Amino acid sequence: MAKLVLIRHGQSEWNLENLFTGWVDVNLSEKGVEEAKNAGRSLKAEGLEFDYAYTSVLKRAIKTLHFALEESDQLWVPETKTWRLNERHYGALQGQNKAEAAEKWGADQVHIWRRSYDVLPPLQAADAEGSIANDRRYADLDARTVPAGENLKVTLERVIPFWQDEVAPKLKDGKNIVIAAHGNSLRALSKYIENISDDDILNLEMATGEPVVYTFNEALEVTDKKILTKNKD
Ligand SMILES: O=C(O)[C@@H](CO)OP(=O)(O)O
């Protein structure tokens, strides 16, 4: 019985400011650091022990993984960073305030951009400030696959190879895995794992810093799902 734990990063500085973030590499807020540490304490309380850890190439997820592993005395666990776990790229919306965007384009349109399965956000111009075209961490990606904006469907399509190559074989082998990533890359992964429909995925939200624990049998079927909810004080 292998375990897979998904953790959405703790609150980021741009979550706090209500800005569309996507691939912009913003830091955790103070509250986000606490959420990440609390996630680690929950892992420890549950006795969860990992063989492999994965995260994105964005610091809010990387730091969340490290705080969570440190708090659960597992900072030594082998770790891989991959762009495939990045947040969905929010295109030209990145850096804009979500409330102001709703005033400008209407709340319904902004909700569709945020939560629909297959509607793309407005795309980012290649020469726009904050474009990732010249970012060294993406230098090995085929320039044609570097996104200028993604919906959940496109996000899922780039998460699936990671699942098939890295996660599925290890879970089948009985290894326990922790993944610290982002609201929408984890919604995409959850859709795939739980076979959630294109319509129902609109309603799935991932809370910051709340580990979701899946148990799999050898046929890679989910036999249990448990959310380690935040301690309310
Ligand atoms: O801004 C973002 O990148 C994401 C996650 O914070 O926002 P949303 O929840 O609107 O998809």
The ligand as an ORCA input file, in Angstrom:
! r2SCAN-3c Opt
* xyz 0 1
  O      -2.629     33.011     -9.215
  C      -2.385     31.804     -9.378
  O      -1.380     31.386     -9.973
  C      -3.379     30.767     -8.850
  C      -2.987     30.188     -7.547
  O      -2.792     31.123     -6.551
  O      -4.616     31.421     -8.718
  P      -6.047     30.767     -8.946
  O      -6.437     30.114     -7.666
  O      -6.900     31.940     -9.287
  O      -5.978     29.807    -10.097
*
